[in-house]
Every structure is written in C-alpha cells, then in structure tokens.
Amino acid sequence: MSYKKLRGYIQLARVDKPIGIYLLLWPTLWALICASNGFVHIEDLTLFVLGVFLSRSAGCVINDIFDKNFDKKVHRTKLRPLVSGVLEKREAFILFFILLFCASCLMFFLTPLAIKVVFISALLLCTYPLAKRFMKIPQIYLGMAFSSSILVVFAHVNKSFPLICWQLFLANFFWVMAYDTIYAKEDYGDDVKLNIYSAPKFFKGKTIFYTNLFYFLMFFFFYQVVSQFNDTFFVFLLILTLFIISIIRVRKLALKESKFIKLFKENNYLGAIMMIILLFVVNY
C-alpha cells in the first residue's frame, strides 16, 4: 500500500483529527464515573475507549460515503479522500465493514441489555449523515446519537437506566446541540447553496441565542447530576463560571466567521473539566 493510500485511509477515518473522538469519549467517561460511583474497572474503561474510537471512525467513513456529492461542493470538505480520488467508494466500504466488525467483537464483553442498546446506538451513528436531508435541525439527531453511549454504559454497569442516567443524557444532548450548531455555522453559506438543513439555517439570526440556551440547559442538567453526589456551593459556582465563560466565548467569536471551528474544538477542554468535576464530587 502506498503512503498516499495509507494517508487517505487515515483521513477517511479522521484519525488525524481526533476532536470527534474526544467529544464522544468525555460523556462516555462521565457515564462510567457516575454508573460505577467512581470505581471504574480497567476492563470497562478499555472496552468503552476502544468502542468510542471504532464507532466514531466507522461513523466518519459512512458519512463520507453518503456525502461524497455534497463534499465536493463544500470548501471545507472538497479535499477529502473520496472527493479527491485518493480512495474509491469500494475501498471506503471495505474500511467501514472492517471497523464495524472490530466494534462488533467488543459486544462479546457487554451485558445483554447493553448489546440491545448498542444496536440502536450504531443505527443512529450510521444514519446521522442522512439527517441533514430531511430534518430541519439535524443536530437533534446527532445529539441522540452522541448521547447513546451514556445509555450503553449504564446498561452495562448498572443493567438499568436510573434518573441520573437520563440527566446525564440530557446534559450531553444539549452540549452536542450547542457545539454542533457552532460547527455548522462554518458551512452555513454552502448549506444554503446546497439546500442542506442545519440549525443555523433554522435559527437564522437567533443562532447565538439558541446556542447559549443549549449551553445553559447542558450545565443545568449537569448540575443535577453533580448535586446527587456533592451539593456544595463551590461546585455550583464552578459550573456557573464555566457557563459564563462559554457564552462569552460564543458571543466574542460570533463576529468572526473564521473562528467557529476554533470555538467548536474548545469544547474538548470543557468536556475534560467536567470529567474532573465528576471525579472530584463522586470521590469526595
């Protein structure tokens, strides 16, 4: 295999752009911490980290297969491997099924309930690229897809879905709504030309307002989770501070169209900080 082909496969699976892995990994780790009351087994940690990596990579591959005709008309995506001709669709499908097979092997280590949820999660992740064709706000679909890992974790560790599971699900759902609305802002002009649906197209001039509302709802539900372990005023102030910083960043960069991807990537640090908060409150 030539270096050009190898690089094409890496780019197709977005291994060179791990931000998507992080954004899917943080809520999975939140769920592991909460479901296990801070006593995370190394086997479960390894299982879900691998699951996140494989499922996200498979999702990126099928996304490029579905969106090939759109990608060649969008400035940000016109150099992707399938569009540039570095890889053919046949090769992309082979990689997709290899990743899907590897991810399927992990199910042997899951509980029966978790396996059932995995099928739903996989269906959401694989069909998300189609959502922009029929849903006015496709970010809703992505929010459910990226939050489904939380349900898988609780199904595996607790074999049930307690209230805290759904609070965490909603916290992550609104977080995805916030950061993917920011991400979609980058392609707003192209989406209008191609008649593709997105949150910025739906919200129009109120996009920043709704993005901040999503952040508020995210922190609201996250605090509901945190307060079940440690209802301290310090933690409340910390979460409130994170919210204020988030809306300031959104408003500051809203006037700089080229900075939306930068703001989107900053959510990685937010996810990490929230994991640290959970580790603190659960163990102390």
C-alpha positions in Angstrom: 0.0 0.0 0.0 1.3 3.4 -1.0 1.8 6.2 1.5 -0.8 8.2 -0.3 -3.4 5.4 0.1 -2.5 4.9 3.8 -2.9 8.6 4.4 -6.2 8.5 2.6 -7.5 5.8 4.9 -6.3 7.8 8.0 -8.0 10.9 6.8 -11.2 9.0 5.9 -11.5 7.6 9.4 -10.5 11.0 10.8 -7.7 9.5 12.9 -5.7 12.6 12.1 -8.5 14.8 13.6 -9.2 13.2 17.0 -11.5 16.1 18.2 -14.6 13.9 17.4 -13.2 11.0 19.4 -12.7 13.3 22.4 -16.2 14.8 22.2 -17.7 11.3 22.1 -15.3 10.0 24.8 -15.9 12.6 27.5 -19.6 11.8 28.0 -18.8 8.1 27.9 -16.3 8.6 30.8 -18.8 10.8 32.6 -21.3 7.9 32.5 -18.6 5.4 33.6 -17.8 7.5 36.6 -21.4 8.0 37.6 -22.6 4.5 37.0 -19.7 3.0 38.9 -19.7 5.6 41.7 -16.1 6.5 40.9 -14.8 2.9 40.9 -14.2 2.4 37.2 -12.9 -1.1 36.3 -9.9 -1.0 33.9 -11.7 -3.6 31.7 -14.7 -1.4 31.3 -12.5 1.6 30.6 -10.6 -0.2 27.9 -13.8 -1.6 26.4 -15.5 1.7 26.1 -12.4 3.7 24.9 -12.0 1.2 22.1 -15.7 1.3 21.4 -15.6 5.1 21.1 -12.6 5.0 18.7 -14.0 2.4 16.4 -17.6 3.7 16.3 -16.5 7.2 15.7 -14.2 6.1 12.9 -16.8 4.0 11.3 -19.3 6.9 11.5 -16.8 9.2 9.7 -16.3 6.7 6.9 -20.0 6.1 6.3 -20.5 9.9 6.5 -18.1 10.5 3.6 -19.7 7.7 1.6 -23.1 9.3 1.9 -21.9 12.9 1.5 -19.4 12.4 -1.4 -21.5 14.5 -3.8 -22.1 17.2 -1.2 -18.5 17.3 0.0 -17.1 18.2 -3.5 -19.2 21.4 -3.5 -18.2 22.5 0.1 -14.9 24.4 0.5 -14.1 22.7 3.9 -14.5 19.2 2.6 -13.6 19.3 -1.1 -10.2 17.7 -0.4 -11.5 14.6 1.4 -10.1 11.3 0.1 -13.3 10.1 -1.7 -13.8 13.5 -3.4 -10.1 13.9 -4.4 -10.0 10.4 -5.8 -7.3 9.1 -3.5 -9.7 6.4 -2.4 -12.7 4.7 -4.2 -16.1 4.0 -2.7 -15.3 0.3 -2.7 -12.2 0.9 -0.6 -14.2 3.1 1.8 -16.9 0.4 2.2 -14.2 -2.2 3.0 -12.7 0.0 5.7 -16.2 0.7 7.1 -17.0 -3.0 7.4 -13.6 -3.8 9.0 -14.2 -1.1 11.6 -17.8 -2.3 12.1 -16.6 -5.9 12.6 -14.0 -4.9 15.1 -16.6 -2.8 17.0 -19.0 -5.8 16.9 -16.3 -8.0 18.6 -16.5 -5.8 21.6 -20.1 -6.8 22.2 -19.0 -10.2 23.5 -17.9 -8.3 26.6 -21.1 -6.4 27.1 -24.2 -7.4 29.1 -27.3 -8.5 27.2 -29.1 -5.2 27.9 -26.1 -3.1 26.7 -25.9 -5.1 23.5 -29.5 -4.2 22.7 -28.7 -0.5 23.2 -25.6 -0.8 21.1 -27.7 -1.8 18.1 -29.8 1.4 18.5 -26.7 3.5 19.0 -25.0 2.0 15.9 -28.1 2.7 13.8 -28.1 6.3 15.0 -24.4 6.9 14.3 -24.5 5.3 10.9 -27.6 7.1 9.7 -26.9 10.5 11.1 -25.3 11.8 7.8 -28.8 11.4 6.2 -30.5 13.5 8.8 -29.5 16.8 7.1 -31.6 15.7 4.1 -34.9 15.5 5.9 -34.6 17.1 9.4 -34.8 20.9 9.8 -32.4 20.6 12.8 -30.2 17.5 12.2 -28.3 18.4 15.3 -31.1 16.8 17.3 -30.3 13.5 15.6 -26.6 13.9 16.3 -27.4 14.8 19.9 -29.3 11.5 20.4 -26.5 9.5 18.5 -23.6 11.0 20.6 -25.6 10.6 23.8 -26.5 7.0 23.2 -23.1 5.9 24.6 -24.3 7.0 28.0 -27.2 4.6 27.8 -24.8 1.8 26.8 -22.6 2.4 29.8 -25.5 2.4 32.3 -27.0 -0.7 30.6 -23.6 -2.5 31.0 -22.6 -1.3 34.5 -25.9 -0.9 36.3 -28.1 -3.0 34.0 -30.7 -0.3 34.3 -31.4 3.4 33.5 -31.7 5.4 36.7 -32.7 9.1 36.8 -29.0 10.2 36.8 -28.5 8.4 33.5 -31.2 10.4 31.8 -30.0 13.6 33.4 -26.5 12.9 32.0 -28.1 12.0 28.7 -29.9 15.4 28.5 -26.8 17.3 29.6 -24.8 15.8 26.8 -27.6 16.1 24.3 -27.8 19.8 24.8 -24.0 20.1 24.8 -24.0 18.4 21.3 -26.7 20.7 20.2 -24.5 23.7 21.2 -21.2 22.7 19.8 -22.6 21.2 16.6 -24.6 24.3 15.9 -21.3 26.2 16.2 -19.7 23.7 13.9 -22.5 24.0 11.3 -22.0 27.8 11.3 -18.8 27.2 9.4 -20.6 25.7 6.5 -23.6 28.0 6.6 -23.0 29.5 3.2 -22.5 26.2 1.5 -25.5 24.6 3.2 -27.7 27.4 1.9 -26.5 26.8 -1.7 -26.9 23.0 -1.5 -30.3 23.2 0.3 -29.0 21.2 3.2 -30.7 21.6 6.6 -28.8 22.8 9.7 -29.5 24.5 13.0 -28.0 27.9 11.9 -30.3 27.8 8.8 -33.3 27.1 11.0 -32.5 29.6 13.8 -31.0 32.3 11.4 -30.4 35.5 13.4 -31.1 33.8 16.7 -28.4 31.2 16.3 -26.2 32.6 19.0 -29.1 33.0 21.4 -30.1 29.3 21.0 -26.5 28.2 21.2 -26.2 29.9 24.6 -29.6 28.4 25.6 -28.3 24.9 24.8 -25.2 25.6 26.9 -27.4 26.7 29.8 -29.5 23.5 29.6 -26.4 21.5 29.4 -25.0 23.0 32.6 -28.4 22.8 34.3 -28.7 19.1 33.8 -25.0 18.5 34.6 -25.5 20.3 37.9 -28.5 18.0 38.6 -26.1 15.1 38.2 -23.4 16.6 40.3 -25.7 17.6 43.1 -26.6 14.0 43.7 -23.1 13.3 44.8 -21.9 16.6 46.3 -24.3 19.5 46.7 -21.7 22.2 47.6 -21.9 25.9 46.8 -18.3 25.7 45.4 -19.3 23.2 42.8 -22.3 25.3 41.8 -20.0 28.4 41.4 -17.6 26.4 39.3 -20.3 25.2 36.9 -21.8 28.7 36.7 -18.3 30.1 35.9 -17.9 27.5 33.1 -21.3 28.6 31.7 -20.4 32.3 31.8 -17.1 31.6 30.1 -18.9 29.6 27.4 -21.4 32.3 26.5 -18.7 34.9 26.5 -16.6 32.9 24.0 -19.7 32.3 21.8 -20.5 36.0 21.7 -16.9 37.1 21.2 -16.3 34.7 18.3 -19.8 35.1 16.8 -18.5 38.1 14.9 -15.5 36.2 13.4 -16.8 33.7 11.0 -13.4 32.0 10.6 -13.2 31.3 14.3 -16.2 28.9 14.6 -14.1 25.8 14.2 -11.7 27.0 16.8 -14.6 27.6 19.2 -16.0 24.1 18.4 -12.7 22.5 19.3 -12.5 24.3 22.6 -15.4 22.1 23.8 -12.8 19.4 24.2 -11.4 21.3 27.2 -14.9 21.8 28.6 -15.6 18.1 28.4 -12.3 17.3 30.2 -13.0 19.8 33.0 -16.5 18.4 33.6 -15.0 14.9 33.9 -12.6 16.2 36.5 -15.5 17.8 38.4 -17.3 14.5 38.4 -14.2 12.7 39.7 -14.0 15.2 42.5 -17.6 15.1 43.6 -18.0 11.4 43.3 -15.0 10.6 45.3 -15.2 13.4 47.9 
